[in-house]
Amino acid sequence: IIPLFESQNKHKVLFLTKSTNIKNLLEIEPHNQAIISFSLNADKVAKKWEKKAPSVSKRIDAASRLAEAGYEIRVRIDPMVPMAGWQEGYRELIDQIFAKFIPERITLGSLRGLQSTINGTKDKSWQIYLEEKSNWGKKIEFSNRFTMYLHLIKYLKEKYNYTNISLCKETIEMCEKLRSKFESPDLNYKKIRC
């Protein structure tokens, strides 16, 4: 697919992955029209609900290798889950990422569940965090989502001077409330870039 996109310069292809299988990507040149976005989570969340995925540290290593090879690398921290100790867990995740590479963009999202997903899952332990109904199914309650996003956005800005942050599947109200705290065009719901 990447060579197909390299034959033009109007469109890019974005791959969202948890995979660490990057050997073929490292062999492709050029790759200017490809964006690789790694889905990452706090280690505690990943160990509980991403059991068959590569470890978070291995995904970060893979992302770092692709960044060194010149790929545009993004990070998606989604779904954020407010488990006990979440603040420390997500700060540690940010520190792990920035110790290896600087993502072109970080997209934040919180746990949500469509009713079809909820009905079809065997492990329903994550549902205790879903309290609010929305067009995207059930979500974490608004003030809890706001607190999680605010915590990470402030940490990224204060520790790393990083502001290229966007939100995924969030409400206009959430985007506006966060934008009022931070002057960031990426938090403008009219210019969503996740």
Stockholm file with secondary structure:
# STOCKHOLM 1.0

chainA/1-194         IIPLFESQNKHKVLFLTKSTNIKNLLEIEPHNQAIISFSLNADKVAKKWEKKAPSVSKRIDAASRLAEAGYEIRVRIDPMVPMAGWQEGYRELIDQIFAKFIPERITLGSLRGLQSTINGTKDKSWQIYLEEKSNWGKKIEFSNRFTMYLHLIKYLKEKYNYTNISLCKETIEMCEKLRSKFESPDLNYKKIRC
#=GR chainA/1-194 SS CHHHHHTCSSCCEEEEECCCCCHHHHHCCCCTTEEEEEEECCHHHHHHHCTTSCCHHHHHHHHHHHHHTTCEEEEEEEEECCCTTHHHHHHHHHHHHHHHCCCSCEEEEECEECHHHHHHCSCCGGGGGCCEEETTEEECCHHHHHHHHHHHHHHHHHHHCCCCEEESSCCHHHHHHHHHHSCCGGGCGGGCCC
#=GC SS_cons         CHHHHHTCSSCCEEEEECCCCCHHHHHCCCCTTEEEEEEECCHHHHHHHCTTSCCHHHHHHHHHHHHHTTCEEEEEEEEECCCTTHHHHHHHHHHHHHHHCCCSCEEEEECEECHHHHHHCSCCGGGGGCCEEETTEEECCHHHHHHHHHHHHHHHHHHHCCCCEEESSCCHHHHHHHHHHSCCGGGCGGGCCC
//
